[in-house]
Amino acid sequence: MPLQVSLVSASAEVWSGEASLVVAKTVEGEIGFMAGHEPVLAVLAEGQVRITETSGAKVIVDAQDGFVSVERDQVTIVAGNAALVS
């Protein structure tokens, strides 16, 4: 079962879709999420969010000032500033 991912900035949706892995930098360190992960709520640190789509394609987003929430294979990342790198 893939993760359903939604990454938004204060002004727009930056990326959404299905992924097999999401890695985000938080104020407590880098954390990765796969299907079945325990619920998490963490504060984002300035850095990159790396998403591996179910097809294997990589998506990289520069993000800062926000949070990441994981619950029931749904990953929501809300950032004050976010920009798609690739």
The 8 nearest C-alpha neighbors of each residue, nearest first, counted from 0:
[[1, 34, 2, 72, 19, 35, 3, 18],
 [2, 0, 19, 18, 17, 34, 3, 53],
 [1, 3, 72, 18, 17, 34, 73, 19],
 [2, 4, 17, 73, 16, 74, 72, 1],
 [5, 3, 74, 15, 16, 75, 17, 73],
 [4, 6, 15, 75, 14, 76, 74, 7],
 [7, 5, 76, 14, 13, 75, 77, 15],
 [8, 6, 12, 77, 13, 11, 78, 76],
 [7, 9, 78, 79, 10, 81, 11, 80],
 [8, 10, 79, 11, 78, 80, 7, 77],
 [9, 11, 8, 12, 7, 79, 80, 13],
 [12, 10, 8, 7, 13, 9, 81, 6],
 [11, 13, 7, 14, 8, 6, 10, 15],
 [12, 14, 7, 6, 11, 8, 83, 82],
 [15, 13, 6, 12, 5, 7, 16, 4],
 [16, 14, 5, 4, 6, 13, 17, 12],
 [15, 17, 4, 3, 18, 5, 14, 52],
 [18, 16, 3, 2, 1, 4, 52, 53],
 [17, 19, 52, 53, 2, 51, 20, 1],
 [18, 20, 53, 1, 52, 51, 33, 2],
 [21, 19, 33, 51, 18, 32, 50, 22],
 [20, 22, 50, 32, 31, 49, 51, 23],
 [23, 21, 31, 49, 30, 48, 32, 50],
 [24, 22, 48, 30, 29, 25, 31, 49],
 [23, 25, 29, 44, 28, 46, 43, 30],
 [26, 24, 43, 44, 28, 27, 42, 29],
 [25, 27, 44, 28, 43, 42, 24, 41],
 [28, 26, 25, 29, 24, 42, 41, 44],
 [29, 27, 25, 26, 24, 30, 44, 23],
 [28, 30, 24, 23, 25, 22, 31, 27],
 [31, 29, 23, 22, 24, 28, 32, 25],
 [32, 30, 22, 21, 23, 33, 20, 29],
 [31, 33, 21, 20, 36, 22, 30, 34],
 [32, 34, 20, 36, 19, 35, 21, 31],
 [35, 33, 72, 36, 2, 1, 0, 32],
 [34, 36, 72, 33, 37, 71, 32, 0],
 [37, 35, 34, 33, 32, 38, 72, 69],
 [36, 38, 39, 35, 70, 69, 71, 32],
 [39, 37, 70, 69, 36, 40, 71, 68],
 [40, 38, 69, 68, 41, 37, 70, 67],
 [39, 41, 68, 67, 69, 38, 66, 42],
 [42, 40, 67, 66, 39, 43, 25, 68],
 [41, 43, 66, 25, 26, 65, 67, 44],
 [44, 42, 25, 66, 65, 26, 24, 64],
 [43, 45, 25, 26, 24, 63, 46, 42],
 [46, 44, 63, 62, 43, 64, 24, 47],
 [47, 45, 62, 61, 24, 44, 63, 48],
 [46, 48, 61, 60, 62, 49, 59, 23],
 [47, 49, 23, 60, 22, 59, 61, 50],
 [50, 48, 59, 22, 21, 58, 47, 23],
 [49, 51, 21, 58, 57, 20, 52, 59],
 [52, 50, 57, 20, 18, 55, 56, 19],
 [51, 53, 18, 55, 54, 56, 19, 17],
 [52, 54, 18, 19, 55, 17, 51, 1],
 [55, 53, 52, 56, 51, 18, 19, 57],
 [56, 54, 52, 53, 51, 57, 19, 18],
 [57, 55, 52, 54, 51, 58, 53, 50],
 [58, 56, 51, 50, 52, 55, 59, 49],
 [57, 59, 50, 85, 49, 51, 60, 56],
 [60, 58, 49, 85, 84, 48, 83, 50],
 [59, 61, 83, 48, 84, 47, 82, 62],
 [62, 60, 47, 82, 81, 46, 48, 83],
 [63, 61, 81, 46, 80, 47, 45, 78],
 [62, 64, 45, 80, 78, 44, 65, 43],
 [65, 63, 79, 78, 43, 80, 44, 45],
 [64, 66, 78, 43, 77, 79, 63, 42],
 [65, 67, 42, 43, 77, 41, 76, 78],
 [66, 68, 76, 41, 75, 40, 42, 77],
 [67, 69, 40, 75, 39, 74, 76, 41],
 [70, 68, 74, 39, 38, 73, 75, 40],
 [69, 71, 38, 73, 72, 68, 74, 39],
 [70, 72, 73, 69, 35, 38, 36, 37],
 [73, 71, 2, 34, 70, 35, 3, 74],
 [72, 74, 3, 70, 71, 69, 2, 4],
 [75, 73, 69, 4, 68, 3, 5, 72],
 [74, 76, 5, 68, 67, 4, 6, 69],
 [77, 75, 67, 6, 66, 5, 7, 68],
 [76, 78, 7, 65, 66, 8, 6, 67],
 [79, 77, 65, 8, 80, 64, 63, 81],
 [78, 80, 64, 9, 8, 65, 63, 81],
 [79, 81, 78, 8, 63, 62, 9, 64],
 [82, 80, 62, 8, 61, 78, 60, 63],
 [83, 81, 61, 60, 84, 62, 13, 80],
 [82, 84, 60, 85, 59, 61, 13, 81],
 [85, 83, 60, 59, 82, 61, 58, 47],
 [84, 59, 58, 83, 60, 57, 82, 61]]
